[in-house]
Amino acid sequence: MRKQEVIELHQQFFNDFEFKFHSSNLLYHKNYPHGQQVIFVHFSEYPDVSYLEYNLGIRIHRVEEIIHRFLPTLSDYSDRSITLIQTPDKIGKMIPKRFVIENDYQLAEAIEASEKFFVMHGFHWLDEMIQPENLERAFAERKDKAFKTQNFVYNSFRGVTLAKFYNPEDYPILRQIYLETIREREMTPFTIASFLQLLHYLDNLEV
């Protein structure tokens, strides 16, 4: 119960910025016609110490709906999957990836620091990345290495799909780079076949 209570301590602050609390998934979200901004608040309690951490996420509906046609995921996962999740220390560097909490005073301090981070950096990053062209650019800049928050297979599937829709001029080049990198990583035959099926679908898709 304590976990949900701590997460809900953020509710008024995030509501002020039009993020709604999703009680069943314990996250905050703001919806757009083409996607969603998501903020995860994680609170883990142990006998001697607790940990508080945040993740910022962007979902582009069209990308997630397409890639999960070719990935072996649960049937409803594509409805809640996130295109990119990032940690605060990779955005504004004002707060650590994880707060160590030993008492309520430290918890209050951590929440205050996190709110300052979101006002100064976090909401701006979310507003930038909900623009698909900016999100595609972020993936293209890391085309040969995955974000630490997701494995390389998902990174490649999302990156190439973003390129098809939002960077068609560079799509043929990026398509080849993603494909070569997946082959070099010695992925399973199933993964390579799935990626080739995705490429065939994208190559023949009118946008």
N, C-alpha and C positions, 0 to 999 in steps of 0.2 A: 504493500500500500504506500509505503514511503516513497517509492520510485515515482508513482503517478503524482503524488503530492508535490514533489520537487519539480517535475515537468510542468505541472499546472501553475507553479509560482511564476512562470514566464508568460502566462496567458494574457494578462492585461497589456503587457509591453508589446507582444506580437500582434495583439488585436489592434493596437493603435496604428500599426503599419499594415493593417488589412489582412493579416494572416489568421486563419481560423484553425482551431484546435480539432484534430481528428482523434477522438477518444479511443477508438478501437485499435488504431495503429500507433497511437501515442506520438503524433508528429503535428507540426504546424504547416499549413499549405495555403498558397494563394493561386487561384486558377486563372488561366488565360484560355482563349479559344483554341490556341495551338499547343498549349502545354501547361506546365505547372511549376511553381517554385516551392521547394520543400525545405523545412528546417527540422532536423532531428536533434532532440535533446536526450542524451543517454546518461542515466544515473545508475551506478553500480555500487551496491552496499556490501561491505564485508565487516567482520567483527571489529577490526581495529581502524579501518580507513575506508573511505568511499571515493569514487571517481566520478567527475562530471565532465562530459565532453559534448561537443556540438559537431554536426555535419550539415553542410549546405548542399542542396541538390536541385538539379534542373531536369525536367522531363519534357521531351518533345514528342507529342503523341504519335505523329506519323512515323517517326523513326522506330519507336518501341513496337508499334503494331506490326511493322514490316520485319524487323530482325527476329522477332519471336516466332515467325512462321518457319524459320529455318534453324532455330536453336532448340535443343531438347529441354524445354522448360515446362513447368506446370501450366495447366490450361489458363488459369486466372492470373498468372504472374505478369503477363504483358500489360495488364490493366493497372498495375501498381509499380512496375519497374521504373528505375530512374536512369536517365541518359548519362548524367555525370554527377558524382558526389565528390565534394571537396572538403578538406579540413581547414579550419580557420588559420592555422599556422602557415598554410600555403597561399593565403589571400592577403591578410593584413599584417601578420606577424605580431599583432598586439597581444594576443593571448596564446597560451600553449595549446598543443593538440589535446591535452587532458589536464584537468585540474585535480590535484590531490586534496581531498576534503577530510578534515579530522574533527571539525566541530561546526556548529551553526554559523559562527562568525565568519569562518572561512568560506562557507557556502554563500553567505550574503555578499562577501567580497567578490567571489567568483562570478556570481550572477550580475553584479554591478559592472564588472570588467567586461563580461560578455555583451551586455547591452551597449556599452560604449563601442565595442568592436563592431557590432551590427550597424550602429548609427554611422560610424566613420568609414567602414569598409564593406561589411557583409551585405547590406541591402543593395549597395551600389554594384557589387559583384553579381548578385542575383539578377538585378535589372539589366546588366550588360549581357549576361549569359542566356537570359530567356529569349534574346534575339538569336535566331538559329544561325545566322551568318557568323556571329561572334563565337558561338559554341563550336561550329565547324572549324573555325580557325584554330581554336584551342586544341582540338583533336589533331588537326593537320600538323601542328607544331610538334606533336608527340607521336607522329605516325609510326615510328619504329620502336616505341617503348610505351608501355601502358601507364595510365594513371595508377598510383599506388592503391587507390580505392576500388579498382576493378581489374580483373584478369585481362590478359592480352587478347584473348578471343573476343570477349565482349567489346573491348576497345576497338578492335579492327572492324567488327560488324557495324558498330555505331559510326565509326569514323567514315567508312566508305559510303554508308547510307546518307549521312549528313552531306558528304561531298556531292553525291548525285543530285540532291535537291538544292543545295545552297552554295555550291561552288562548281557548277557544271563545266566551267572552262578548264579547271584543273582536275576534274574527275578522272579522265583517262590515265593521267600520270599517277595520281594518288591511288587509284584502283590497282595499278600494277605494283606500287610500293607495298601496299597492304598485303597483296597476294604473295609477293616474294618473301615478305617477312614472315608470314604464317608458314610458308613452306620451309624457310630456314630454321624456324623454331621447332621443326620436327613434330608438328601437331599430329594427332591421330588421323588416320584416313577418313574417319567419319567427320571430323571437324573440317578438314580440307574440302571434302565433298559438299558439306553444308555451305561452306563459304563460296564455293564455285556455283552452287545453286542460287545463292543470294546474288552473286555477280551477274549470272544469266538473267535473273529477274530484273535487276536494276538496269542492265544494258538494254533491255527491251521495253523499259518503262518510259512512257511519254510524260514529260513534266512541263 
